[in-house]
């Protein structure tokens, strides 16, 4: 499987985080469409089928990621 460059993944994760905030505050059709586009790109880039799995996979592929999966741990 091809792997996206960490810089691309970082930018996609940052865009998704920003768009999630924008959609929560404003929710314009343009922001929602852009968020769907970024989510799709993250899924394709990580070989996953849903955004939650894509975000976990992307974050674990970034430099400095911890080897253990703490995605299910609540603070």
N, CA, C and O of each residue as an XYZ file, in Angstrom:
300
protein
N       0.848     -1.176      0.000
C       0.000      0.000      0.000
C       0.895      1.241      0.000
O       1.893      1.305      0.718
N       0.524      2.200     -0.801
C       1.231      3.472     -0.809
C       0.924      4.236      0.468
O      -0.185      4.162      0.997
N       1.908      4.964      0.956
C       1.695      5.762      2.172
C       1.891      7.232      1.827
O       2.836      7.604      1.131
N       0.985      8.051      2.323
C       1.087      9.492      2.091
C       2.271     10.053      2.872
O       2.631      9.535      3.929
N       2.861     11.099      2.349
C       3.967     11.770      3.021
C       3.449     12.367      4.331
O       2.335     12.890      4.371
N       4.240     12.294      5.398
C       3.801     12.846      6.683
C       3.375     14.312      6.617
O       2.463     14.718      7.337
N       4.010     15.101      5.779
C       3.621     16.516      5.657
C       2.206     16.646      5.098
O       1.447     17.522      5.513
N       1.858     15.780      4.164
C       0.509     15.789      3.594
C      -0.500     15.370      4.653
O      -1.550     15.995      4.802
N      -0.180     14.313      5.385
C      -1.091     13.852      6.436
C      -1.283     14.918      7.507
O      -2.406     15.159      7.951
N      -0.205     15.549      7.918
C      -0.302     16.590      8.949
C      -1.230     17.712      8.486
O      -2.081     18.176      9.244
N      -1.060     18.143      7.233
C      -1.898     19.220      6.704
C      -3.363     18.793      6.640
O      -4.248     19.584      6.968
N      -3.627     17.572      6.228
C      -5.006     17.083      6.162
C      -5.640     17.006      7.550
O      -6.797     17.386      7.725
N      -4.891     16.519      8.532
C      -5.405     16.438      9.900
C      -5.696     17.841     10.428
O      -6.733     18.068     11.051
N      -4.791     18.772     10.182
C      -5.002     20.150     10.626
C      -6.223     20.764      9.953
O      -7.020     21.443     10.601
N      -6.367     20.526      8.658
C      -7.536     21.048      7.940
C      -8.822     20.451      8.503
O      -9.809     21.162      8.696
N      -8.810     19.146      8.766
C     -10.005     18.496      9.297
C     -10.357     19.080     10.664
O     -11.525     19.361     10.932
N      -9.369     19.264     11.523
C      -9.626     19.830     12.852
C     -10.210     21.237     12.746
O     -11.149     21.578     13.466
N      -9.657     22.050     11.851
C     -10.148     23.417     11.664
C     -11.569     23.410     11.106
O     -12.430     24.151     11.582
N     -11.813     22.578     10.105
C     -13.140     22.521      9.500
C     -14.189     21.981     10.472
O     -15.349     22.390     10.423
N     -13.788     21.072     11.347
C     -14.727     20.562     12.350
C     -15.204     21.704     13.248
O     -16.384     21.783     13.588
N     -14.293     22.572     13.623
C     -14.652     23.729     14.450
C     -15.552     24.683     13.662
O     -16.560     25.164     14.179
N     -15.180     24.951     12.408
C     -15.989     25.847     11.580
C     -17.398     25.308     11.381
O     -18.369     26.063     11.446
N     -17.514     24.013     11.140
C     -18.838     23.420     10.930
C     -19.666     23.462     12.206
O     -20.883     23.634     12.152
N     -19.023     23.308     13.335
C     -19.735     23.368     14.607
C     -20.233     24.783     14.879
O     -21.319     24.966     15.429
N     -19.437     25.787     14.491
C     -19.802     27.177     14.748
C     -20.720     27.752     13.678
O     -21.685     28.446     14.000
N     -20.435     27.476     12.420
C     -21.132     28.118     11.311
C     -21.959     27.119     10.508
O     -23.153     27.320     10.291
N     -21.325     26.062     10.078
C     -22.017     25.002      9.350
C     -22.473     25.386      7.956
O     -23.503     24.895      7.492
N     -21.727     26.259      7.270
C     -22.107     26.629      5.914
C     -21.986     25.412      5.001
O     -21.205     24.502      5.277
N     -22.752     25.394      3.922
C     -22.633     24.275      2.977
C     -21.215     24.118      2.428
O     -20.748     23.001      2.208
N     -20.536     25.243      2.208
C     -19.172     25.177      1.685
C     -18.228     24.521      2.688
O     -17.395     23.696      2.312
N     -18.358     24.888      3.971
C     -17.503     24.293      5.008
C     -17.792     22.806      5.156
O     -16.870     22.005      5.309
N     -19.065     22.434      5.113
C     -19.421     21.013      5.219
C     -18.879     20.216      4.036
O     -18.370     19.109      4.210
N     -18.987     20.784      2.827
C     -18.472     20.093      1.641
C     -16.963     19.945      1.715
O     -16.426     18.883      1.399
N     -16.279     20.996      2.130
C     -14.815     20.931      2.250
C     -14.421     19.883      3.295
O     -13.457     19.142      3.105
N     -15.171     19.824      4.395
C     -14.873     18.829      5.427
C     -15.063     17.411      4.881
O     -14.258     16.524      5.163
N     -16.119     17.202      4.106
C     -16.336     15.890      3.487
C     -15.195     15.543      2.531
O     -14.747     14.397      2.480
N     -14.728     16.537      1.775
C     -13.624     16.307      0.836
C     -12.337     15.934      1.580
O     -11.628     15.010      1.181
N     -12.048     16.650      2.647
C     -10.841     16.366      3.430
C     -10.959     14.992      4.092
O      -9.988     14.236      4.135
N     -12.147     14.670      4.607
C     -12.357     13.357      5.236
C     -12.139     12.237      4.218
O     -11.492     11.234      4.519
N     -12.676     12.413      3.022
C     -12.486     11.416      1.971
C     -11.002     11.248      1.639
O     -10.505     10.127      1.530
N     -10.305     12.367      1.481
C      -8.875     12.322      1.160
C      -8.084     11.639      2.263
O      -7.165     10.871      1.982
N      -8.434     11.911      3.519
C      -7.765     11.235      4.636
C      -8.011      9.727      4.585
O      -7.093      8.937      4.808
N      -9.232      9.335      4.296
C      -9.536      7.896      4.218
C      -8.735      7.228      3.104
O      -8.164      6.156      3.305
N      -8.691      7.852      1.942
C      -7.931      7.290      0.821
C      -6.444      7.243      1.168
O      -5.765      6.255      0.888
N      -5.947      8.315      1.777
C      -4.521      8.406      2.092
C      -4.068      7.402      3.141
O      -2.896      7.029      3.179
N      -4.991      6.961      3.995
C      -4.631      6.033      5.067
C      -5.149      4.621      4.831
O      -4.875      3.723      5.627
N      -5.892      4.414      3.752
C      -6.425      3.082      3.456
C      -7.520      2.658      4.411
O      -7.668      1.471      4.703
N      -8.290      3.621      4.902
C      -9.380      3.337      5.833
C     -10.712      3.704      5.198
O     -10.759      4.275      4.108
N     -11.801      3.366      5.898
C     -13.127      3.626      5.340
C     -13.960      4.623      6.130
O     -15.030      5.024      5.671
N     -13.498      5.030      7.298
C     -14.238      6.052      8.047
C     -13.262      7.053      8.645
O     -12.087      6.753      8.857
N     -13.769      8.231      8.908
C     -12.897      9.334      9.302
C     -12.230      9.093     10.649
O     -11.082      9.497     10.837
N     -12.902      8.456     11.579
C     -12.277      8.199     12.880
C     -11.041      7.304     12.725
O      -9.990      7.577     13.305
N     -11.181      6.244     11.944
C     -10.047      5.355     11.704
C      -8.961      6.074     10.918
O      -7.773      5.857     11.159
N      -9.358      6.930      9.979
C      -8.383      7.672      9.176
C      -7.578      8.633     10.044
O      -6.364      8.748      9.876
N      -8.237      9.317     10.961
C      -7.534     10.245     11.839
C      -6.555      9.508     12.752
O      -5.437      9.977     12.968
N      -6.961      8.374     13.283
C      -6.071      7.578     14.127
C      -4.862      7.116     13.320
O      -3.721      7.250     13.761
N      -5.124      6.570     12.134
C      -4.033      6.077     11.290
C      -3.095      7.212     10.896
O      -1.875      7.049     10.937
N      -3.643      8.348     10.520
C      -2.806      9.477     10.108
C      -1.943      9.965     11.261
O      -0.749     10.210     11.086
N      -2.539     10.107     12.429
C      -1.774     10.600     13.579
C      -0.664      9.635     13.975
O       0.394     10.063     14.437
N      -0.896      8.347     13.799
C       0.134      7.361     14.142
C       1.244      7.301     13.095
O       2.322      6.774     13.370
N       0.997      7.828     11.914
C       2.030      7.853     10.878
C       2.880      9.123     10.945
O       3.894      9.233     10.256
N       2.463     10.074     11.772
C       3.205     11.334     11.873
C       4.435     11.158     12.753
O       4.421     10.358     13.689
N       5.489     11.895     12.462
C       6.686     11.826     13.301
C       6.355     12.175     14.749
O       5.613     13.120     15.019
N       6.911     11.403     15.669
C       6.680     11.642     17.086
C       5.461     10.928     17.637
O       5.145     11.074     18.817
N       4.766     10.154     16.804
C       3.599      9.414     17.288
C       4.046      8.334     18.256
O       5.107      7.734     18.085
N       3.242      8.094     19.262
C       3.555      7.040     20.227
C       3.179      5.688     19.638
O       2.184      5.588     18.919
N       3.945      4.657     19.924
C       3.667      3.344     19.332
C       2.393      2.703     19.843
O       1.782      1.910     19.127
N       1.970      3.020     21.065
C       0.741      2.406     21.561
C      -0.464      3.234     21.139
O      -0.382      4.456     21.016
N      -1.566      2.561     20.922
C      -2.792      3.232     20.487
C      -3.542      3.720     21.702
O      -4.103      2.929     22.460
N      -3.550      5.035     21.886
C      -4.256      5.608     23.030
C      -5.566      6.239     22.589
O      -6.143      7.033     23.332
N      -6.045      5.908     21.405
C      -7.236      6.558     20.854
C      -8.496      6.213     21.628
O      -9.485      6.942     21.550
N      -8.480      5.133     22.361
C      -9.662      4.730     23.103
C      -9.583      5.095     24.576
O     -10.508      4.811     25.335
N      -8.494      5.718     24.984
C      -8.307      6.109     26.372
C      -8.946      7.459     26.587
O      -8.711      8.386     25.812
N      -9.752      7.588     27.629
C     -10.371      8.870     27.932
C      -9.609      9.549     29.051
O      -9.057      8.892     29.935
N      -9.586     10.825     29.005
C      -8.837     11.588     30.027
C      -9.714     11.900     31.211
O      -9.261     12.532     32.166
